[in-house]
Structure formats: C-alpha cells, structure tokens
Amino acid sequence: MARYPQRVQLIDVGPRDGLQNEKSPVPAAVKIELTHRLQDAGLTEIEVTSFVSPKWVPQMGDNAEVMAGLARKAGVRYSVLTPNMKGYEAAVASQPDEIVVFGAASEAFSQRNINCSIAESIERFAPVVAAAKAAGIAVRGAMSCTVGCPYEGEIAPSRVAYLAELMKGIGVERVDVADTIGVGTPIKVQKALEATLQYFGVDQVSGHFHDTYGQALPNTLASLEMGIWNFQSSIAGLGGCPYAKGATGNVATEDLVYMLQGMGIETGIDLDKLVDAGLYISDFLQRKPNSRVAVALMNKRAG
C-alpha cells in the first residue's frame, strides 16, 4: 500500500477561476454568499477574485465589492489574483491574505496570453512579489500548462523546472502545478511535479487538475502517492477552459472530498454542506452541478 498523506488542504477556486468565464454577470452578492457557504462547509482557503482589468475579465470587475462584503472567518485564507503592479495596488486595499501571480510552462501560451516570453512574464511579477512580501502578504505562483498546451502540445518536464526556478528566483513562496487543459495522465503529472520539487519543498507544491478528459482524480491520486497534500478544486466543477472547446473545468471539490474521505484522509470539510454550496451556485447559473458526487447525492436525497 502506498503511504498517503493523513491530511489534505484544499483551495476552492470556484469564486474566481470557476466564475471568471461565465458569460452572464454573477452579482457580487452571489459571489459573497458562495464564499460564505464554502467557509461554512469547512474550506480554509478560498481564491475569491482577480484584480485584472475589467476590460479583459468583466466578470471580476466587482473584485473590491466582493472582498469588502466578506464576513471573514478566523483561520480562513482569502487569496486574489494580481496580474501586475496596478492590480496589486488595487488588491492591497482589500487586505487579501495571499496574492497569486502566474506564468506558463509553454512559451507559445505565454506569448498568446500575455504577449511576452515566460522569462519576461516572471520578471514583470518580481516587483509585485517584493511589494507583497514587504507588506506581509503571502505569495503563491500558479504554473499553467505544466503537462500540455493547446498550441505546443506536450510540455517537457524541463520546461516546468525552468518555470519553477524562475518563480523561486523572484521569491514566490509556493506554487500550483496546473494541468490547464486537462490532458495530463498520472505519470506525466508525476514528472511535472518532480520537476517542480527540484525547487520547492513538498509542502509548497499543490496540484491543480482540470477534468476535461476525466483524469483529474487519477492525477490527484498519483500526486498523493508522491506526498503532495495541497490541491485546488472548484465547487460544482465550475469553470470551463476557454482554450479547449466543450472542455469541463476544474475538478469538482465535491468529487475530490468524496474520494479523500473514502481513503480516510482528513480534509476538515463537511460534504453535505459542500454539496449545498454547489447547488446554491448551480441553481443561480440554472444548470446541474458538474460533479458526479453532487448529482449522486442529490438523487439519493430525492429518493
């Protein structure tokens, strides 16, 4: 039997990563209520919003309003995405516990997304990281396309190591190894994690898996086998990937929690309350939760 971590820490990215691509606006009050429901279900890390230009991501234009409306709970870490110094300066007023900077392991993705090379993109984040650390704010780095890219195809682990080294170089404290388009399979994911672990300790690395090809849970299991115990997921499986047509989004938090609980791994999360949080946002969006566990439990409740 593989030795698995006894406890797993989850970051729910639903309010930010999950909702940012929704076509119709989701009111600030709904985002706030969703965040409250997540913390009530036992989540202690929530990615709340993004301080990007509303011109690029209109759904996140209410970032300051959402942050101001939170009834913060002791012991919960609220994180926000800050794409540049301007975003960071706007974010600071909202008193986040952690800011998130980001980079891709794919040159083509970096060029298409932010019009610069990987090295240039990380260099741009250096003053943001320095300012956050000086202000006592934690810093996380999201590493996208670590196993596959919609433009380049497969990504070599050496590219992941290169990105991890750059992130470490500017002072990022912990990183997310993300399979942005959900093409990864367990051994490829383990290689991306191994590359990252050359520069960050096992406690500073998290897995962020999309379920496009149904591989998110096997990839999580493969990560647990390596001792990784931090993961990101999205309530009700919110969030499609804009670069892969018809792609499902992040792995559903409900599905991940069900698997972890079944393995006897502690999460501190109440699955019933979590399912209710997923139903709350799914009802608002007028669709079924993109979570098999949520649907199964709903059917069981109805029966």
N, C-alpha and C positions, 0 to 999 in steps of 0.2 A: 504493500500500500504506500502510495506517495504520501509524504508528510505535507499537510496543507496548513496554511496559517489558521490560528484559532479564531481570529477576529478579522473582519474586513471593514474598511472605511469606504463609504460611498459618497460621491459628489453627485447630486442631481443637477443636471444641466438643462432640464426642461424649460424653466422660465426664460433662459437665454438661447441656447443652441436649439432647443425644441421649438420655440415660438418665432424665432427671427425670420424664418422663411414663409410664415403664414401670410397668405395673400391679403385677407381682410384684417383690419386692425383689431387687436385684442386690447380692450381698455386697461389702463393702469390698475384699476380696482380688481380686475380679474387676475392679473399677474401677482398682485399683492396677496390676494386670497389663496392663490395656488401655492405661493411661497409659505404662507402660514400653515396651510394644510400639510405641506411637506415636512415642516419642522415639527408639527404636532404628531406626525407619523413616526418621528424619531430620527429624521435626517439631521446631521450636524454640519454638513457642508452643502451649500446651495450656490450655484452660479446664477446670479439674479438677472443681470442685464449687461449691456455693452455700451460703452461711451464712444460710439462711432458717429460719423456724420449722418444725420437723419436722411440726407440726400442719398446715401448708399444703402442704409438699412432703416427704412422708415418705421418699421415695427418697434425699433428700440429708441425712438425719439422721445419717449416718456421716461427715460432712464432715471433722471433726478427725482421725478414724481414718485416712481416706484420705490426707490431707495428711501425717500423721505417718509413714505407711507408704511414701511415695515414696522411691525411690533417685534423688535429684536429680542431674541431669546438668549439667555446666558449660555455659553458653550457652543453656540452655532457660529460657523464661519461663513460670512457672506462675501462672495467674490464677484468681480466685474472684469470685463474685457476692456483693455485700453490699447488702441491701435497705434497711438503716438503721444507725443508730449501734450498736445492740445486735449486729447481725450483723457490723459492722466490728470491734467489740471482740473478738468470738469468733474472727474470721478472723485478726486480728493475731498471736495466739498460734501460728498455723500458718505464719507467715512466708511469705505469698504475695509474688510479685514484682510483682503488679498486682492491683488490685481493680477491679470493674466495677459501675458504677451504671447505672440505666436510666430511660428515660422514653419516652412515646409521642407521636407527632405527631398523634394523634387524641384529642380531648377525651373522646369517648364511651368509648374504650378505657381511658383513664386512670381515668375515673370507675368503670367496671365492674371494672377490675382492682385498683386500689389506693384506690378511694373518695376521690379528690381530683382537683383540676384539674391540668393539666400544670405550671403555674407553681408550685402548692403542692408537687407531687411533686419538682420540681427543688430547691425551697427546702429540703426535708427532707434532700436529699443534700449541701447545702452544708457542714455540719459534718463529714460523712463524708469528703468530698474534702479539706477543710482538714487533718483529722487524718492522712489517708494521706500527703499531701504533706509534712507536718511530719515524718513517720516515714520519709520517703524511699521510699515505695511509689508505683509508677506508677498512674495513674488513667485508665480507659477509660470512655466513656459509650456504652451501647447505645441506639440510637434505633429504637424499634419502629414498625410500621405507617407506614412512610415513603411508601408508594405506594397502599396500600389498607387498609381497616379492615373487620372483619366487621360493625360496627354502622353506620359512617358511609359506607361505600363508598369512592369515590375520595378521596384526600387531596391537597390543593393543595400545590405546592412551597413556597408562602409559609408553610405550617404547619411544614414541615420546617426552613425557615430560622429560624423562631421558636424551635423546639426547640434547634437548633444554637446559636443566640445565647444561650439560657438556659444550656446546658451550658458554653459558653465562659465565660460570666459567673461561674460558680461554680468555675472552674479546672480543668475536665476537660481532659486533655491530648490525647486522640484519641478519635474516635467511629466507631461502626459504623452504617452506613446499612442498616437491615434491612427486607426485604420479608417480614414476619412470616407472612402468609397466602399468599404465593407468587403473588399476582395480577399482579405487575408485568410489564411488557414493556419492551424496551430503551429506547425514547425516554422513557417515564415514569421509568425508573430514572435515566437521564442527567439529567433535570430535578431529581430528588430530590438527586442528587449535586452538581449545580451549585448548588442552594440551600445545601447544607452547606458547599461550598467558599467561600462568602462569608465564613465564619467560621473555617474550619480549612484548613490547607495540604494539598496533595495527599498528602503523606507521613503526614498524621494522619487520613486517612479510609479506612475499609475497607468492603467490600461484603459483606453477609450475606444470601444469597438462598435462599429455600425453593423447592422444585421441584414444588409442588403441580400447576401447570399446564404443567410441562415447560419452564419459561422460565429456569431458573437459569443454564444455560451461556450462552444468548444474552445474558442480563443481565450475566454476567461479562465477556463479550467487549465489550459496549457500555461497560463500566466501564474495561476495559483501554485502549480507544480514547481515553479521557479522561486516561489516565496513572495511574489508580488501580492500585496494586500490592499492596495488602493485602486479603486475603479470608478469610472464615470458612467452614468447611465441617465436615461431620460424618462420621466414619468409618462406612462401610457405610450412609450415608444415614439414620442413626439420628435419631429424634425426630419424632413427628407434631405437627401443630398442634392443640391441644385445641379451637380455635375454628372449625375447618373440617372437617366430617365426612369421614373417609376420606382426609384430606389427607396427602400424603407430607411428610416433614420437610425438613431442611436438604439442600442439595446434597451428594452423597457426595464425600468427599475424593478417593476413587479416580478418580471421573469427572473432577473438576477437574484433578487431577495429570496424567491421561492427555491431556487437551486441552492443557494448558500445555506438557507435554513435546513434544507433536506440533507445537506452534508454535515450538519452540526456546527457550522461556522457562525459565530456571533456577528450580528450586524447592528443590533440595537433598534431595529425597525419593526414596527407593528404592521404586518402585511395587510390586515383588513383596512386599517386607516389609510395605508398607501393606495390600495385599490380604490377607496373612496375619493382620494385626491385625484387619481387618474380619471375617475368617472366624472368628477366635477369639471375638469378642463375638457374632456371629450364631449360632454353634454353641451358645453358652451360652443365648441367647434362643430357641433352637430355631426359627430361621427363616432364610430366604435373605437375603443382604445386599441392601439396597435400592440397589444400584449396578450399573448396566449393565456397566461395565468389569469389576467384580469377577466378575460372572456369566460374562461372555465369557472372561475369563482362566481361570476355574475350568474351563469347558468345554474350553478349549484344553489345559489341563494334563491333563484326564481323557482327551482324545483321543490 
